Amino acid sequence: MKRLKLVRPDAAHEAQVMACRRVFLERRENFAGCAGLEDVESYAEWLDFEKRLSKKYGDGYVPSTVLLAVRTEDETLAGILEIRHRLTPFLLRYGGHIGYSVLPSQRRQGCATEMLLRLPLIPAPPLPRSGAKAAPQRCSASPCRSAGS
């Protein structure tokens, strides 16, 4: 299956990402996992995810990692994927940790499945440290529970 690779957006992807935006707008597609691509006019504006989305969502903002799925054979954009680092009550109910979109021309070819399968192969950003330590876990045949329970 190794037709796709996940990469962080950079200047080399500008034309394809903005073409994706135009296609999605023309077709009235849902921009799931596109980090607000529908709200911007330029690629540079879109790339400033943190500043733009934290302003838009305020206290409901959730940091995320945005990745592009590109075909290994020719570097063609197949889709966009967004990994949310935590969940708000809204995202817990409606969005989840992962949002993604596949370009119409790439659908029905296994791209969404492959995008999700590629996730464990990318380095995850470090999680923010908190002052509290998590209770150690112990597992048995029953579900995991806190060692103190």
C-alpha positions as CSV (number, residue, x, y, z in Angstrom):
1,M,0.0,0.0,0.0
2,K,2.8,2.6,0.5
3,R,1.4,5.1,-1.9
4,L,1.2,8.0,0.5
5,K,3.5,9.8,2.9
6,L,2.5,12.3,5.6
7,V,4.4,15.6,5.6
8,R,4.2,18.9,7.3
9,P,3.0,21.7,5.0
10,D,5.7,24.0,3.6
11,A,6.1,26.4,0.7
12,A,6.4,23.5,-1.8
13,H,2.7,22.6,-1.2
14,E,1.2,26.1,-1.6
15,A,-0.3,25.7,-5.1
16,Q,-1.8,22.2,-4.4
17,V,-3.3,23.2,-1.0
18,M,-4.9,26.3,-2.5
19,A,-6.2,24.3,-5.5
20,C,-7.7,21.9,-2.9
21,R,-9.4,24.8,-1.2
22,R,-10.9,26.0,-4.5
23,V,-12.2,22.5,-5.3
24,F,-13.7,22.1,-1.9
25,L,-15.4,25.5,-2.1
26,E,-16.7,24.9,-5.6
27,R,-18.1,21.5,-4.6
28,R,-19.4,22.8,-1.2
29,E,-17.3,20.1,0.5
30,N,-16.8,19.8,4.2
31,F,-13.3,20.9,5.2
32,A,-12.9,18.3,7.9
33,G,-9.4,18.2,9.3
34,C,-8.2,21.2,7.1
35,A,-7.4,23.6,10.0
36,G,-9.7,26.3,8.8
37,L,-8.6,26.3,5.2
38,E,-12.0,27.5,4.1
39,D,-11.5,30.7,6.2
40,V,-8.3,32.0,4.6
41,E,-7.4,33.8,1.4
42,S,-3.7,32.9,1.2
43,Y,-1.5,30.0,2.0
44,A,0.7,32.1,4.3
45,E,-2.4,32.9,6.3
46,W,-3.4,29.2,6.5
47,L,0.1,28.2,7.7
48,D,-0.2,30.4,10.8
49,F,-2.5,27.7,12.4
50,E,-1.9,28.5,16.0
51,K,-2.3,32.3,15.9
52,R,-5.3,32.2,13.6
53,L,-7.2,29.3,15.2
54,S,-6.6,30.5,18.8
55,K,-8.0,33.9,17.8
56,K,-11.0,32.2,16.1
57,Y,-11.8,29.8,18.9
58,G,-10.6,31.6,22.0
59,D,-10.8,29.4,25.1
60,G,-12.1,26.6,22.9
61,Y,-8.9,26.4,20.9
62,V,-7.1,23.1,20.8
63,P,-3.6,22.8,19.5
64,S,-3.2,20.5,16.6
65,T,-0.7,19.1,14.1
66,V,-1.6,19.5,10.5
67,L,-0.2,17.0,7.9
68,L,-0.5,16.7,4.2
69,A,-0.9,13.3,2.5
70,V,1.1,13.3,-0.7
71,R,1.6,10.5,-3.2
72,T,5.1,9.2,-3.1
73,E,5.3,8.7,-6.8
74,D,4.7,12.3,-7.9
75,E,4.2,14.4,-4.7
76,T,0.5,15.0,-5.6
77,L,-1.6,16.1,-2.7
78,A,-4.2,13.5,-1.8
79,G,-5.6,14.9,1.4
80,I,-5.1,16.9,4.6
81,L,-5.1,15.5,8.1
82,E,-5.4,17.3,11.5
83,I,-4.5,15.7,14.8
84,R,-5.9,17.5,17.8
85,H,-3.8,17.3,20.9
86,R,-6.7,17.3,23.3
87,L,-10.5,17.4,23.2
88,T,-13.0,20.0,24.3
89,P,-16.5,18.8,25.2
90,F,-17.6,19.8,21.6
91,L,-14.8,17.8,20.0
92,L,-15.4,14.9,22.3
93,R,-18.9,14.7,20.9
94,Y,-18.5,15.8,17.3
95,G,-14.9,16.0,16.1
96,G,-12.6,13.7,17.9
97,H,-8.8,13.7,17.9
98,I,-8.4,13.2,14.1
99,G,-10.1,15.1,11.2
100,Y,-9.2,14.5,7.6
101,S,-10.3,15.2,4.1
102,V,-9.4,13.5,0.8
103,L,-9.5,15.3,-2.5
104,P,-12.4,14.2,-4.7
105,S,-9.9,13.0,-7.4
106,Q,-8.2,10.7,-4.9
107,R,-11.3,9.2,-3.3
108,R,-12.2,5.5,-3.5
109,Q,-8.6,4.5,-3.7
110,G,-7.8,3.8,-0.1
111,C,-6.3,7.1,0.7
112,A,-8.2,7.8,3.9
113,T,-7.3,4.4,5.2
114,E,-3.6,4.8,4.3
115,M,-3.5,8.3,5.8
116,L,-4.7,6.9,9.2
117,L,-2.3,3.9,8.9
118,R,0.6,6.3,8.4
119,L,0.0,8.1,11.7
120,P,2.1,5.9,14.0
121,L,5.1,6.5,11.7
122,I,5.4,10.2,12.3
123,P,7.0,11.7,15.4
124,A,4.5,13.2,17.8
125,P,5.2,16.6,19.3
126,P,6.0,16.4,23.1
127,L,2.9,16.7,25.3
128,P,2.8,19.6,27.7
129,R,4.1,18.7,31.2
130,S,1.9,19.2,34.2
131,G,2.9,19.5,37.8
132,A,0.8,16.4,38.8
133,K,2.1,12.9,38.2
134,A,-0.3,10.3,36.9
135,A,-1.1,7.4,39.1
136,P,0.7,4.2,38.0
137,Q,-1.5,1.9,36.0
138,R,-1.8,-1.9,36.5
139,C,-3.5,-4.1,34.0
140,S,-4.9,-7.6,34.3
141,A,-7.7,-9.4,32.5
142,S,-10.0,-6.6,33.6
143,P,-9.7,-3.0,32.3
144,C,-6.8,-0.9,33.5
145,R,-7.4,1.0,36.7
146,S,-5.4,3.2,38.9
147,A,-3.0,1.4,41.3
148,G,-4.6,3.2,44.1
149,S,-8.2,1.9,43.3
